[in-house]
Amino acid sequence: MSAAPAGWYPQGDGSTRYWDGGQWVGMPQAAWPQDGAGPAAPPYGGGPTAYGQQPYAQPPYGAQPYGQAPYGQPGYLPSYAVGPVAPKNPGLSLLASFFIPGLGTMINGEVGKGVLILLLYFVSWPLVLVLIGIPMILGVWIWGMVDAYTGAQNWNRRYGIWS
């Protein structure tokens, strides 16, 4: 498959962007009039001028606007803005799991594991009647607290926050 020629291509939102033959260059520009007189040169210099080229040609096959990789491929970035990452507090997660086993794990974002801990805790209460529930209650309660604390620390480390 041959690469599409370098030139200015429409971006679907009324703007145009320069394709250098292998990738998108610079940011989108406002669309120019239909007379074909476009920007004199690609953004940030280099490449051919836009004069004499078709200003509204179809974008190259497989080229994604704004230099974005296809969904699910390496390099894909979501189109929404992502704010700063707030750290998780291991002490708060531990305290939440002290009162309600599994709640601290849910606060850390591991909802499935937190619900499992909470369900095991509730299932162990009726088992107290046959005495197997007592060590099970204690084990699930301690597991919930340890998992909440370490889960918050791991979440912070994954995002470069040391707690």
MODELLER restraints for C-alpha pairs under 7 A, 6 or more apart:
rsr = mdl.restraints
at = mdl.atoms
rsr.add(forms.Gaussian(group=physical.xy_distance, feature=features.Distance(at['CA:3:A'], at['CA:21:A']), mean=6.11, stdev=0.5))
rsr.add(forms.Gaussian(group=physical.xy_distance, feature=features.Distance(at['CA:3:A'], at['CA:22:A']), mean=6.96, stdev=0.5))
rsr.add(forms.Gaussian(group=physical.xy_distance, feature=features.Distance(at['CA:4:A'], at['CA:21:A']), mean=5.79, stdev=0.5))
rsr.add(forms.Gaussian(group=physical.xy_distance, feature=features.Distance(at['CA:4:A'], at['CA:60:A']), mean=5.24, stdev=0.5))
rsr.add(forms.Gaussian(group=physical.xy_distance, feature=features.Distance(at['CA:5:A'], at['CA:21:A']), mean=5.32, stdev=0.5))
rsr.add(forms.Gaussian(group=physical.xy_distance, feature=features.Distance(at['CA:6:A'], at['CA:19:A']), mean=5.14, stdev=0.5))
rsr.add(forms.Gaussian(group=physical.xy_distance, feature=features.Distance(at['CA:6:A'], at['CA:20:A']), mean=4.46, stdev=0.5))
rsr.add(forms.Gaussian(group=physical.xy_distance, feature=features.Distance(at['CA:6:A'], at['CA:21:A']), mean=4.53, stdev=0.5))
rsr.add(forms.Gaussian(group=physical.xy_distance, feature=features.Distance(at['CA:7:A'], at['CA:18:A']), mean=5.54, stdev=0.5))
rsr.add(forms.Gaussian(group=physical.xy_distance, feature=features.Distance(at['CA:7:A'], at['CA:19:A']), mean=5.33, stdev=0.5))
rsr.add(forms.Gaussian(group=physical.xy_distance, feature=features.Distance(at['CA:7:A'], at['CA:20:A']), mean=6.57, stdev=0.5))
rsr.add(forms.Gaussian(group=physical.xy_distance, feature=features.Distance(at['CA:7:A'], at['CA:50:A']), mean=6.26, stdev=0.5))
rsr.add(forms.Gaussian(group=physical.xy_distance, feature=features.Distance(at['CA:7:A'], at['CA:53:A']), mean=6.96, stdev=0.5))
rsr.add(forms.Gaussian(group=physical.xy_distance, feature=features.Distance(at['CA:8:A'], at['CA:16:A']), mean=6.12, stdev=0.5))
rsr.add(forms.Gaussian(group=physical.xy_distance, feature=features.Distance(at['CA:8:A'], at['CA:17:A']), mean=5.38, stdev=0.5))
rsr.add(forms.Gaussian(group=physical.xy_distance, feature=features.Distance(at['CA:8:A'], at['CA:18:A']), mean=4.38, stdev=0.5))
rsr.add(forms.Gaussian(group=physical.xy_distance, feature=features.Distance(at['CA:8:A'], at['CA:19:A']), mean=6.13, stdev=0.5))
rsr.add(forms.Gaussian(group=physical.xy_distance, feature=features.Distance(at['CA:8:A'], at['CA:50:A']), mean=6.72, stdev=0.5))
rsr.add(forms.Gaussian(group=physical.xy_distance, feature=features.Distance(at['CA:8:A'], at['CA:55:A']), mean=5.74, stdev=0.5))
rsr.add(forms.Gaussian(group=physical.xy_distance, feature=features.Distance(at['CA:9:A'], at['CA:16:A']), mean=5.26, stdev=0.5))
rsr.add(forms.Gaussian(group=physical.xy_distance, feature=features.Distance(at['CA:9:A'], at['CA:17:A']), mean=5.46, stdev=0.5))
rsr.add(forms.Gaussian(group=physical.xy_distance, feature=features.Distance(at['CA:9:A'], at['CA:18:A']), mean=6.31, stdev=0.5))
rsr.add(forms.Gaussian(group=physical.xy_distance, feature=features.Distance(at['CA:9:A'], at['CA:55:A']), mean=6.40, stdev=0.5))
rsr.add(forms.Gaussian(group=physical.xy_distance, feature=features.Distance(at['CA:9:A'], at['CA:56:A']), mean=5.80, stdev=0.5))
rsr.add(forms.Gaussian(group=physical.xy_distance, feature=features.Distance(at['CA:9:A'], at['CA:57:A']), mean=5.92, stdev=0.5))
rsr.add(forms.Gaussian(group=physical.xy_distance, feature=features.Distance(at['CA:9:A'], at['CA:58:A']), mean=6.49, stdev=0.5))
rsr.add(forms.Gaussian(group=physical.xy_distance, feature=features.Distance(at['CA:9:A'], at['CA:59:A']), mean=5.53, stdev=0.5))
rsr.add(forms.Gaussian(group=physical.xy_distance, feature=features.Distance(at['CA:10:A'], at['CA:16:A']), mean=4.29, stdev=0.5))
rsr.add(forms.Gaussian(group=physical.xy_distance, feature=features.Distance(at['CA:10:A'], at['CA:17:A']), mean=6.49, stdev=0.5))
rsr.add(forms.Gaussian(group=physical.xy_distance, feature=features.Distance(at['CA:10:A'], at['CA:56:A']), mean=5.96, stdev=0.5))
rsr.add(forms.Gaussian(group=physical.xy_distance, feature=features.Distance(at['CA:10:A'], at['CA:59:A']), mean=6.91, stdev=0.5))
rsr.add(forms.Gaussian(group=physical.xy_distance, feature=features.Distance(at['CA:11:A'], at['CA:17:A']), mean=6.74, stdev=0.5))
rsr.add(forms.Gaussian(group=physical.xy_distance, feature=features.Distance(at['CA:11:A'], at['CA:65:A']), mean=6.30, stdev=0.5))
rsr.add(forms.Gaussian(group=physical.xy_distance, feature=features.Distance(at['CA:14:A'], at['CA:31:A']), mean=5.92, stdev=0.5))
rsr.add(forms.Gaussian(group=physical.xy_distance, feature=features.Distance(at['CA:15:A'], at['CA:28:A']), mean=5.89, stdev=0.5))
rsr.add(forms.Gaussian(group=physical.xy_distance, feature=features.Distance(at['CA:15:A'], at['CA:29:A']), mean=5.44, stdev=0.5))
rsr.add(forms.Gaussian(group=physical.xy_distance, feature=features.Distance(at['CA:15:A'], at['CA:30:A']), mean=4.63, stdev=0.5))
rsr.add(forms.Gaussian(group=physical.xy_distance, feature=features.Distance(at['CA:15:A'], at['CA:31:A']), mean=4.65, stdev=0.5))
rsr.add(forms.Gaussian(group=physical.xy_distance, feature=features.Distance(at['CA:16:A'], at['CA:28:A']), mean=5.38, stdev=0.5))
rsr.add(forms.Gaussian(group=physical.xy_distance, feature=features.Distance(at['CA:16:A'], at['CA:29:A']), mean=5.23, stdev=0.5))
rsr.add(forms.Gaussian(group=physical.xy_distance, feature=features.Distance(at['CA:16:A'], at['CA:30:A']), mean=6.29, stdev=0.5))
rsr.add(forms.Gaussian(group=physical.xy_distance, feature=features.Distance(at['CA:16:A'], at['CA:31:A']), mean=5.57, stdev=0.5))
rsr.add(forms.Gaussian(group=physical.xy_distance, feature=features.Distance(at['CA:17:A'], at['CA:24:A']), mean=6.96, stdev=0.5))
rsr.add(forms.Gaussian(group=physical.xy_distance, feature=features.Distance(at['CA:17:A'], at['CA:27:A']), mean=6.69, stdev=0.5))
rsr.add(forms.Gaussian(group=physical.xy_distance, feature=features.Distance(at['CA:17:A'], at['CA:28:A']), mean=4.61, stdev=0.5))
rsr.add(forms.Gaussian(group=physical.xy_distance, feature=features.Distance(at['CA:17:A'], at['CA:29:A']), mean=6.07, stdev=0.5))
rsr.add(forms.Gaussian(group=physical.xy_distance, feature=features.Distance(at['CA:18:A'], at['CA:24:A']), mean=5.91, stdev=0.5))
rsr.add(forms.Gaussian(group=physical.xy_distance, feature=features.Distance(at['CA:18:A'], at['CA:25:A']), mean=5.58, stdev=0.5))
rsr.add(forms.Gaussian(group=physical.xy_distance, feature=features.Distance(at['CA:18:A'], at['CA:42:A']), mean=6.00, stdev=0.5))
rsr.add(forms.Gaussian(group=physical.xy_distance, feature=features.Distance(at['CA:19:A'], at['CA:25:A']), mean=6.12, stdev=0.5))
rsr.add(forms.Gaussian(group=physical.xy_distance, feature=features.Distance(at['CA:20:A'], at['CA:47:A']), mean=6.69, stdev=0.5))
rsr.add(forms.Gaussian(group=physical.xy_distance, feature=features.Distance(at['CA:23:A'], at['CA:67:A']), mean=6.97, stdev=0.5))
rsr.add(forms.Gaussian(group=physical.xy_distance, feature=features.Distance(at['CA:24:A'], at['CA:66:A']), mean=6.85, stdev=0.5))
rsr.add(forms.Gaussian(group=physical.xy_distance, feature=features.Distance(at['CA:24:A'], at['CA:67:A']), mean=5.62, stdev=0.5))
rsr.add(forms.Gaussian(group=physical.xy_distance, feature=features.Distance(at['CA:25:A'], at['CA:43:A']), mean=6.75, stdev=0.5))
rsr.add(forms.Gaussian(group=physical.xy_distance, feature=features.Distance(at['CA:26:A'], at['CA:43:A']), mean=5.51, stdev=0.5))
rsr.add(forms.Gaussian(group=physical.xy_distance, feature=features.Distance(at['CA:26:A'], at['CA:44:A']), mean=6.95, stdev=0.5))
rsr.add(forms.Gaussian(group=physical.xy_distance, feature=features.Distance(at['CA:32:A'], at['CA:38:A']), mean=5.52, stdev=0.5))
rsr.add(forms.Gaussian(group=physical.xy_distance, feature=features.Distance(at['CA:36:A'], at['CA:55:A']), mean=6.03, stdev=0.5))
rsr.add(forms.Gaussian(group=physical.xy_distance, feature=features.Distance(at['CA:37:A'], at['CA:51:A']), mean=6.54, stdev=0.5))
rsr.add(forms.Gaussian(group=physical.xy_distance, feature=features.Distance(at['CA:38:A'], at['CA:50:A']), mean=6.10, stdev=0.5))
rsr.add(forms.Gaussian(group=physical.xy_distance, feature=features.Distance(at['CA:38:A'], at['CA:51:A']), mean=6.78, stdev=0.5))
rsr.add(forms.Gaussian(group=physical.xy_distance, feature=features.Distance(at['CA:39:A'], at['CA:50:A']), mean=6.42, stdev=0.5))
rsr.add(forms.Gaussian(group=physical.xy_distance, feature=features.Distance(at['CA:40:A'], at['CA:49:A']), mean=5.56, stdev=0.5))
rsr.add(forms.Gaussian(group=physical.xy_distance, feature=features.Distance(at['CA:40:A'], at['CA:50:A']), mean=6.09, stdev=0.5))
rsr.add(forms.Gaussian(group=physical.xy_distance, feature=features.Distance(at['CA:41:A'], at['CA:48:A']), mean=6.73, stdev=0.5))
rsr.add(forms.Gaussian(group=physical.xy_distance, feature=features.Distance(at['CA:41:A'], at['CA:49:A']), mean=4.62, stdev=0.5))
rsr.add(forms.Gaussian(group=physical.xy_distance, feature=features.Distance(at['CA:41:A'], at['CA:50:A']), mean=6.36, stdev=0.5))
rsr.add(forms.Gaussian(group=physical.xy_distance, feature=features.Distance(at['CA:42:A'], at['CA:49:A']), mean=6.71, stdev=0.5))
rsr.add(forms.Gaussian(group=physical.xy_distance, feature=features.Distance(at['CA:68:A'], at['CA:75:A']), mean=6.98, stdev=0.5))
rsr.add(forms.Gaussian(group=physical.xy_distance, feature=features.Distance(at['CA:68:A'], at['CA:76:A']), mean=5.89, stdev=0.5))
rsr.add(forms.Gaussian(group=physical.xy_distance, feature=features.Distance(at['CA:68:A'], at['CA:77:A']), mean=6.76, stdev=0.5))
rsr.add(forms.Gaussian(group=physical.xy_distance, feature=features.Distance(at['CA:69:A'], at['CA:75:A']), mean=5.45, stdev=0.5))
rsr.add(forms.Gaussian(group=physical.xy_distance, feature=features.Distance(at['CA:69:A'], at['CA:76:A']), mean=4.70, stdev=0.5))
rsr.add(forms.Gaussian(group=physical.xy_distance, feature=features.Distance(at['CA:70:A'], at['CA:76:A']), mean=6.14, stdev=0.5))
rsr.add(forms.Gaussian(group=physical.xy_distance, feature=features.Distance(at['CA:87:A'], at['CA:156:A']), mean=5.77, stdev=0.5))
rsr.add(forms.Gaussian(group=physical.xy_distance, feature=features.Distance(at['CA:87:A'], at['CA:161:A']), mean=6.73, stdev=0.5))
rsr.add(forms.Gaussian(group=physical.xy_distance, feature=features.Distance(at['CA:88:A'], at['CA:108:A']), mean=6.86, stdev=0.5))
rsr.add(forms.Gaussian(group=physical.xy_distance, feature=features.Distance(at['CA:88:A'], at['CA:152:A']), mean=5.43, stdev=0.5))
rsr.add(forms.Gaussian(group=physical.xy_distance, feature=features.Distance(at['CA:88:A'], at['CA:156:A']), mean=6.28, stdev=0.5))
rsr.add(forms.Gaussian(group=physical.xy_distance, feature=features.Distance(at['CA:89:A'], at['CA:152:A']), mean=6.35, stdev=0.5))
rsr.add(forms.Gaussian(group=physical.xy_distance, feature=features.Distance(at['CA:90:A'], at['CA:149:A']), mean=4.70, stdev=0.5))
rsr.add(forms.Gaussian(group=physical.xy_distance, feature=features.Distance(at['CA:90:A'], at['CA:152:A']), mean=4.97, stdev=0.5))
rsr.add(forms.Gaussian(group=physical.xy_distance, feature=features.Distance(at['CA:90:A'], at['CA:153:A']), mean=6.16, stdev=0.5))
rsr.add(forms.Gaussian(group=physical.xy_distance, feature=features.Distance(at['CA:91:A'], at['CA:149:A']), mean=6.68, stdev=0.5))
rsr.add(forms.Gaussian(group=physical.xy_distance, feature=features.Distance(at['CA:93:A'], at['CA:104:A']), mean=4.00, stdev=0.5))
rsr.add(forms.Gaussian(group=physical.xy_distance, feature=features.Distance(at['CA:93:A'], at['CA:105:A']), mean=6.89, stdev=0.5))
rsr.add(forms.Gaussian(group=physical.xy_distance, feature=features.Distance(at['CA:93:A'], at['CA:107:A']), mean=6.75, stdev=0.5))
rsr.add(forms.Gaussian(group=physical.xy_distance, feature=features.Distance(at['CA:93:A'], at['CA:148:A']), mean=5.34, stdev=0.5))
rsr.add(forms.Gaussian(group=physical.xy_distance, feature=features.Distance(at['CA:93:A'], at['CA:149:A']), mean=5.96, stdev=0.5))
rsr.add(forms.Gaussian(group=physical.xy_distance, feature=features.Distance(at['CA:94:A'], at['CA:104:A']), mean=6.02, stdev=0.5))
rsr.add(forms.Gaussian(group=physical.xy_distance, feature=features.Distance(at['CA:94:A'], at['CA:145:A']), mean=5.11, stdev=0.5))
rsr.add(forms.Gaussian(group=physical.xy_distance, feature=features.Distance(at['CA:94:A'], at['CA:148:A']), mean=5.56, stdev=0.5))
rsr.add(forms.Gaussian(group=physical.xy_distance, feature=features.Distance(at['CA:94:A'], at['CA:149:A']), mean=5.25, stdev=0.5))
rsr.add(forms.Gaussian(group=physical.xy_distance, feature=features.Distance(at['CA:96:A'], at['CA:103:A']), mean=5.76, stdev=0.5))
rsr.add(forms.Gaussian(group=physical.xy_distance, feature=features.Distance(at['CA:96:A'], at['CA:104:A']), mean=5.10, stdev=0.5))
rsr.add(forms.Gaussian(group=physical.xy_distance, feature=features.Distance(at['CA:97:A'], at['CA:103:A']), mean=5.18, stdev=0.5))
rsr.add(forms.Gaussian(group=physical.xy_distance, feature=features.Distance(at['CA:97:A'], at['CA:104:A']), mean=4.82, stdev=0.5))
rsr.add(forms.Gaussian(group=physical.xy_distance, feature=features.Distance(at['CA:97:A'], at['CA:144:A']), mean=5.94, stdev=0.5))
rsr.add(forms.Gaussian(group=physical.xy_distance, feature=features.Distance(at['CA:97:A'], at['CA:145:A']), mean=5.14, stdev=0.5))
rsr.add(forms.Gaussian(group=physical.xy_distance, feature=features.Distance(at['CA:97:A'], at['CA:148:A']), mean=6.78, stdev=0.5))
rsr.add(forms.Gaussian(group=physical.xy_distance, feature=features.Distance(at['CA:98:A'], at['CA:145:A']), mean=6.11, stdev=0.5))
rsr.add(forms.Gaussian(group=physical.xy_distance, feature=features.Distance(at['CA:101:A'], at['CA:117:A']), mean=6.42, stdev=0.5))
rsr.add(forms.Gaussian(group=physical.xy_distance, feature=features.Distance(at['CA:101:A'], at['CA:118:A']), mean=5.51, stdev=0.5))
rsr.add(forms.Gaussian(group=physical.xy_distance, feature=features.Distance(at['CA:101:A'], at['CA:141:A']), mean=5.57, stdev=0.5))
rsr.add(forms.Gaussian(group=physical.xy_distance, feature=features.Distance(at['CA:101:A'], at['CA:144:A']), mean=5.22, stdev=0.5))
rsr.add(forms.Gaussian(group=physical.xy_distance, feature=features.Distance(at['CA:101:A'], at['CA:145:A']), mean=6.96, stdev=0.5))
rsr.add(forms.Gaussian(group=physical.xy_distance, feature=features.Distance(at['CA:102:A'], at['CA:114:A']), mean=4.10, stdev=0.5))
rsr.add(forms.Gaussian(group=physical.xy_distance, feature=features.Distance(at['CA:102:A'], at['CA:115:A']), mean=6.26, stdev=0.5))
rsr.add(forms.Gaussian(group=physical.xy_distance, feature=features.Distance(at['CA:102:A'], at['CA:117:A']), mean=5.08, stdev=0.5))
rsr.add(forms.Gaussian(group=physical.xy_distance, feature=features.Distance(at['CA:102:A'], at['CA:118:A']), mean=5.16, stdev=0.5))
rsr.add(forms.Gaussian(group=physical.xy_distance, feature=features.Distance(at['CA:102:A'], at['CA:144:A']), mean=5.18, stdev=0.5))
rsr.add(forms.Gaussian(group=physical.xy_distance, feature=features.Distance(at['CA:103:A'], at['CA:114:A']), mean=6.09, stdev=0.5))
rsr.add(forms.Gaussian(group=physical.xy_distance, feature=features.Distance(at['CA:104:A'], at['CA:148:A']), mean=4.84, stdev=0.5))
rsr.add(forms.Gaussian(group=physical.xy_distance, feature=features.Distance(at['CA:105:A'], at['CA:111:A']), mean=6.73, stdev=0.5))
rsr.add(forms.Gaussian(group=physical.xy_distance, feature=features.Distance(at['CA:105:A'], at['CA:113:A']), mean=6.97, stdev=0.5))
rsr.add(forms.Gaussian(group=physical.xy_distance, feature=features.Distance(at['CA:105:A'], at['CA:114:A']), mean=4.93, stdev=0.5))
rsr.add(forms.Gaussian(group=physical.xy_distance, feature=features.Distance(at['CA:105:A'], at['CA:147:A']), mean=6.59, stdev=0.5))
rsr.add(forms.Gaussian(group=physical.xy_distance, feature=features.Distance(at['CA:105:A'], at['CA:148:A']), mean=4.55, stdev=0.5))
rsr.add(forms.Gaussian(group=physical.xy_distance, feature=features.Distance(at['CA:105:A'], at['CA:151:A']), mean=6.84, stdev=0.5))
rsr.add(forms.Gaussian(group=physical.xy_distance, feature=features.Distance(at['CA:106:A'], at['CA:114:A']), mean=4.95, stdev=0.5))
rsr.add(forms.Gaussian(group=physical.xy_distance, feature=features.Distance(at['CA:108:A'], at['CA:151:A']), mean=6.58, stdev=0.5))
rsr.add(forms.Gaussian(group=physical.xy_distance, feature=features.Distance(at['CA:108:A'], at['CA:152:A']), mean=5.80, stdev=0.5))
rsr.add(forms.Gaussian(group=physical.xy_distance, feature=features.Distance(at['CA:117:A'], at['CA:140:A']), mean=6.49, stdev=0.5))
rsr.add(forms.Gaussian(group=physical.xy_distance, feature=features.Distance(at['CA:117:A'], at['CA:144:A']), mean=6.34, stdev=0.5))
rsr.add(forms.Gaussian(group=physical.xy_distance, feature=features.Distance(at['CA:120:A'], at['CA:140:A']), mean=6.88, stdev=0.5))
rsr.add(forms.Gaussian(group=physical.xy_distance, feature=features.Distance(at['CA:121:A'], at['CA:137:A']), mean=5.80, stdev=0.5))
rsr.add(forms.Gaussian(group=physical.xy_distance, feature=features.Distance(at['CA:121:A'], at['CA:140:A']), mean=5.98, stdev=0.5))
rsr.add(forms.Gaussian(group=physical.xy_distance, feature=features.Distance(at['CA:124:A'], at['CA:133:A']), mean=4.70, stdev=0.5))
rsr.add(forms.Gaussian(group=physical.xy_distance, feature=features.Distance(at['CA:124:A'], at['CA:136:A']), mean=5.95, stdev=0.5))
rsr.add(forms.Gaussian(group=physical.xy_distance, feature=features.Distance(at['CA:124:A'], at['CA:137:A']), mean=5.66, stdev=0.5))
rsr.add(forms.Gaussian(group=physical.xy_distance, feature=features.Distance(at['CA:125:A'], at['CA:133:A']), mean=5.95, stdev=0.5))
rsr.add(forms.Gaussian(group=physical.xy_distance, feature=features.Distance(at['CA:125:A'], at['CA:137:A']), mean=6.94, stdev=0.5))
rsr.add(forms.Gaussian(group=physical.xy_distance, feature=features.Distance(at['CA:127:A'], at['CA:133:A']), mean=4.28, stdev=0.5))
rsr.add(forms.Gaussian(group=physical.xy_distance, feature=features.Distance(at['CA:128:A'], at['CA:134:A']), mean=5.49, stdev=0.5))
rsr.add(forms.Gaussian(group=physical.xy_distance, feature=features.Distance(at['CA:153:A'], at['CA:163:A']), mean=6.30, stdev=0.5))
rsr.add(forms.Gaussian(group=physical.xy_distance, feature=features.Distance(at['CA:156:A'], at['CA:162:A']), mean=6.15, stdev=0.5))
rsr.add(forms.Gaussian(group=physical.xy_distance, feature=features.Distance(at['CA:156:A'], at['CA:163:A']), mean=6.86, stdev=0.5))
